[in-house]
Amino acid sequence: MTTISSRRWILVIFGLLLAAGMVFLSAPTGARADAPDTPGGDQEQTDFYFGGVIKYDDQPVEGVTMSIEGNGFKAETVTDAEGKWRLYVPEKEEYVLTVDEDTLPEGVIVDPAQLPEGIQPKQGTTASFDVSFGLTGSKIVNLFLGEGERVTTSFWDQLIERLMNGINFGLLLALAAVGVSLIFGTTGLSNFAHGEMLTYGAVMALIFGVWLKVPMYITIPIVIVLGAVLGWALDTGLWRPLRRRGLGLVQLMIVSIGLSLAGRYVFQFFIGGGTYQLPGAGAPRDIVIGPIKLSWIDVTSMAISIVLLVAVAYWLLRTRIGKATRAISDNPGLAAASGINVDRVIRIVWILAAALAAIAGVLWAYFRPGVKWDMGVQVLLLIFAAVTLGGLGTAFGALIGSLIVGILVEISTLWIPPDMKYVGALAVLIIILLVRPQGILGRKERLG
């Protein structure tokens, strides 16, 4: 068994076990959440909230899931034994209140004849309502149930809409996964700090786009440049000196874990534990193509991702540095013997990977939506899953793996609770690796 093969398989197994453990430990134990002890007790309390009670035949209804969404914010709760619910929101704005009809008693809907004054169901629904505040910071919306026929979206329309969401998510995931794959291919390092590189990009967008009020079309190029500077600084100040000291891959991986933890809490120290919205987050989905509803943010995000991924593909296939990167990934010893400056290429790979991670962080902040100190680690497992699924060390495999993971994550919510959607993607990853251990585009290696 070769040393390179042994190390690669150790990293694959370790990554899978870590991913499985973290996802399953964080997954909820049941499909339905429990009601909080007091209305709103399961949320971060603010100065503004919507609340009320749900009744059917003058009796409170327990266990109904309520959600609120708007202005880049989303939250949900469950009615208690008295039918009471409360949803806190960050700002005094307009929102969409939705009752999960799957949690209502069979054959009943929210009775439109008993809705509070000024509130009507949104077109095409029986359980979603536009709500807004009055003069105070609270709004009471009491809902009464009655027999009726539910207006629902067909399965195929939901499938098509989630497929488009999955493609959008997969494309932004690919920006980060390609960087991880290039770093692994040239250095053998599984960079557990890559999630914080995404967070760094989102935080820089927050600083320039929100706090300094720089237009986003200028902020995005600034973020890309600052991401590249971060990649240069990391390789110059940390990774290159460690490589020259001859540290093994396991030691380097542990360093990346420590760097991840340090970076995460540095972000928390400077921006706090709250969630911040970038300009335009939560834009209305007013671009309608059949069952597909998109916002201009969605279209812009997909366009940016596609342009950058095509540019990276051209760089890998057509430029001298790109070809040198592929050569080092195939055989670093032979590449060095043929005159390629391996350290210089690795430096460029770190710069490129960090720049891609930074812009991916901005797009992730719009998709979530919101900028938060730990937002990078929330998507790190999916990045590793995409890289492993596509094939370790191959950028094009990372792209394919990202699209598969993104689509699976979004489509799986048709059958499983949204809180468990990442488990489905991981399960498919494990199944595919059992059939094809090297990944979709990975090379088959002899292990003995």
N, C-alpha and C positions, 0 to 999 in steps of 0.2 A: 504494500500500500504506500503510495507516494505521500510526502509530507503535505504538499499543497492540497491533495484530495482529502486527506485526513482533516486538515484544518477547515476546509470548506464544509465538509459534512458535519463537523462539530458545531460550526456556526449555524448551519441550517436547522439541526435538531434543537440547539439551544434557543434559537429564535422562535421556532414553532411552539416549543414548550412554554416559553415566556408569554408568547401571544395568547395561547390557549388559556393559560392560567389567569392572565389579566382580564381577558374578555369574559370568561365564565364567572370569575369572581365578581366582576362588576355588573353582570347581567342580573335583572330582577328575578325573583324566585317564582313569580306568578305572572299571569297575563294581565291581571287587573291590579291596579295599585290600591293600597289601603287608604281610607279617608284619614286626614290629619285629626289630631285630638281636638283642635279648635280650627274653625274656618280660616284658611290662609296660613296655618301653622307650618305648612310644608314649603313655604316660599320665603324669599328675602323680602321683608316688609319695607314698603315705601310710603310716601304721603298720599298715594292715589290707588284706589282699588274699585273693582266692580264686585258686587255681591248680591246674594238673594237666596231664595228657597225654591225647590222644585217639589210640586205636589201632584198627586193623581187621586181623584175622588176624595179630595180634602185630606189625604194622608201623605206624609212626607215620603219621598223616594230616596233610598240610600244607594250609594255606589254608582251614581251617574257621573261619567267623566265630562268635565267642562274644560274648554281651552279658550285662550285669548291670543290673538295675533295681530300685529300691526306695527309699523314704524321700526321694523327690524327686530321686534321683540316677540317672543312666544313663550307661553307658560300654560300649565294645565293643573287641575286639581280634581278631587272626587267629593261628592256630596256626603255629608255625615249621616248619622242615624236620624237626625231631625230634618234632613233634606237641605241643609244649609251649605253654601259654598262661598268662597271669596277668592278673587284673583287680583294680586297686586301688579301694577304696571309702573314703569319708570317715569312716564310723562303724562301730562293731561292732554291727550290727543284722541283721535278717533281710532277705534279698534274693531275687529271682527270677533264676535263671541260665537262659539260653536258648541253644540251639545252632541256628544257621541251617541248616535242613535242605536248603536250596537249594545249600549249599556242600559237602554230603556226597556221597560217591560214589553213583551211581545204585542205587536199590533197597535201601539200607541205612538203618537207624535206630540210635539209641542203644539198645543192648540192655538192656531193663529187668531181665533176670536177672543182669546183671553190675554193677548200680549199687552204689555204696558204701552201707554200712549206714546206714539212717535216711533215705535219699533215694529218693523216688518221683516219677514224672512227675505234673505237675499234671493235674487232671481235664480230659479232652478234648484232651490234647496227648501227643506222644511225645518232645518235645525241650525242655520247660520244667520247671524244678525249683525247689522252695523250698530255699534253702540258708541256713545260719547258722553262726556261729563256735562253737568250743568255748572252752577256757580261754585259748587263745593268740590272737594277732592274725592268724593265717593259717589257711586251710582248704584242704586238698588234695582235689580232686574229680577223680579219674581216670575217664574215660569210655571204654567199649569198644563198638564198633559191631558190628552183626549184621544179617542179612537180616530184613526185616519190612515191614509195611504202615504207612505214616505216617498219623497222625490229623491232618487239616488242617481249617481253616475254609473253607467254601465261598466262591467268588468273590463271590456276591451278599451274603453276610453281611459279608464284609470291606468291600464297597462301601458298604453301609448304615452300618456303624460309622465308616468314614472320612468319609462324608458328614456325620454328626453332629459329628465332630471338626472338620471344615471349617467348619461353621456356627458352632461355638463360637469357632474362631480368627478367622473373618471378622467376627464381632460385636465382638470386642475390637479387631481391626484397624480397624473402622469408627469407634470412639471417637477414635482418633488421626487417622484420615484425614479425618474431618469437620472437625476443628480445622485441619488443613493446608489444606483446601479453603476454609474461611471466611477464613483469613489471606490466601490467594492471591486470593480473590475481592474482598476489600476493599482490599488493598495492592499486589497484583501480585507479592508476594515468595514465592519458593520457599524455605521455611525448612528448611535442612539441619541445623539444631540441634534439630529436633523430636524426633529420637530420644533426645537427652539429656534432654528434658523427660519422656519416658517413664522413663528411668533415674532421674531425680530423684524421681518418684513412688514407684518401687520402693525406692529408698534410704531415703526417709522412712518407708515402711512397715517397712523393716528396723530402723530406729532406734527407732520407737515400738512396733512389734509384737513385736520380738525382744529388742532390747537393753534397752528400758525396760519390756517385758512388759505393754504396754497391750493389752487385748482387741481383736481385729481388728474387731469391730463398732463400736468407737470409733475405732480407727486409720484406717479407711477414710474416714470424714468428715473427720478431721484432714488426711489426705493430700490430699483434694479442696480443702480450704481453703488448704493450703500451696501447692498447684499454682496456685490462683487468685492467690495473693500473688506467686508467681514470674512469672506472666504480666503482672501489674500492674507489677512492678519492671522487667521487660525492656522493656516499652513506654515506661515513664516515663524510665528511665535510658539507654536505648539507641536503640530504634527511632524514637520520636517526634523526638528531637533530630536523628537522621540524616535523617528525612523533611523536617524543616524546613530542613536544609542543602541540600536538593535533590539528594541522591545518587540516581544511576540504579539500575535494578533489578539490573544486573549487579554493581555495587559492593555493593549490599545483600546479594546472594546470597553474594558472597565473604566478607562480614562474618559471615554465618550459618555458613559453613563454618569460619571461624576460631573462632567461638563454640562450635561443635560439638567441635572438637579440644580447646579449652581446658576445656570442661565435662567431657569424657571423662576427661582426665588429672587433673582435680580430684577426680573420683569415685575414681579409682584411688589417688590419694594418701591419701584418707581411709579407704577401706574395703579397700584392697589388691587383689590380683589374684585372690583366691579366689572361690568361689561360695557364697552363703549361702541357706538355705532359710527361707521364711516359715512361720508356724504352720499346720499342716494340709497342707502341700505333700506330694504323693505319696500322698494319701488313697486307700484301696482303692476300686476301682470296683465297689461292691456294689449299685448301683441297676441292675437288669437289666430291659430292655424288649425282648424278642425277642433279636435279635443285638446290640442296643445295650447297652453297658456304660458307666455314668457314675458318677462320684464326686459327693459332695455339693458339692465344690469346683466341678466342671463345671457343675452345675445353678445354683449361686449366681452363678457368673461370667456365665452366659448371662442370668440374671434381671436382674443389675445392668446389663449392657450394653443389654438391651431397654428397661428403664425409663429409662435416661439418654438413649438415642437417641429414644425417644418424646417425652421432655421437650424435647429440642433441636428436634425437628420442630414441636412445639406453639409453642415460642418463636419459631421462624422464621416460622411461618404466622399466628400469632394475636396476637403482642405488637407494640407500636409499635417497640421497638428491633429486633426481628427483621425487621419489614418494612423498617425503615430500612437494616438490614444488606443485605438483598436489593437494595434500591434502589441502594446504593453499589456493590455488585457489578455491577449492570447498567450504571450510568453515574455514576461518582463526581462528575463536573463538574455534571451536572444535579441530582444529589442535594444537593450543596452549595448550588447556586443556589436550590433550593426551600426552604432553611432548615434542612436536616439538619446537625447538628454532626458532621462526618465524623471529626474526631479523637476525639471522645467515643465514637462507635460503634466505631472501630478499637480503642480502649482496652478496651471491653467484649468485643470479639471475642478479643483476646489473653488476657484473663482467662478466658473460657470455654474457649478452645482449650487453654490450659495446664492447667486443671482436668481436662478430659477426657483429656489426655495423661497426667496423673499417675495417674488411676484405671486407665487403659489399661496403664500400666507395672506396676501391682500385679497386674492380671489376667494380663499377659504373664509376670510372674515365677512365677505359679502354673502357667501353661500350659507354659513351657519345660521343666522348672521351675528356679527359682533366680534370685537377685539377683546380678548381676555388673556390673562397672564399664563394660563395653562392650555391654551387652545391648540398648541402644536402637538402636545403629547396625546391629545384626543384622537388625532388622525395618524399618529406614528405607526401604530400596529397595521393600519390599512396600507400604508406605504410599504412596509416590510412584506405584507401579504402580496401586494402587487408585484414587487421585485422578485419574490420567491416563486410566485405563480408563473411569471413570464420567463424566468430563467436567470439565475444569478450572474451578474456581470454583463448582461446584454441590455443595452438601452432600448432597443426595439421590443424586446421581451417585456421590459418594464412598462412600455406604452400599452401593449396588448393586455398585460396583467391588470393595469390600472383601469382600463375600460371595462374589463370583465368584473372587477371588484366593484367599481362604481355602479354599474348596471345592476349587479346582484344585490347590493346594499339597498338600492331604491326600490327595486321590484319586490324584494322579499317582504316589504311592509304590506303587501296585498294579503299575506297569509299569517304573518307573525306580528306581534306588537312592535312598534317602532323602536322601543328601548332595546330590543333583541336583534335588530337588523344586522349588526356587525357579526353576530354569531353565525348567521347563515353564510356570509361571505367566507368566514374562516373554515366552516365545515366543507364548503366546496373546494377551498384551497387544499385541505388535507386529503380529500378524496382524489383530486387530480394528481397530487404528489405521490400518492400510493400507486397510481397507474404510471405516471411519468415523473420520476424523482428529480430529474434535471430541470423540470419546468417546461413550458411550452416551446420556447426557442433555445433553451439551454443545451449545451453539448453533452452527449453521453460520455461519461468518463469511466475508465477502468479502475476499480477500487481494489483490485488484488491480483 
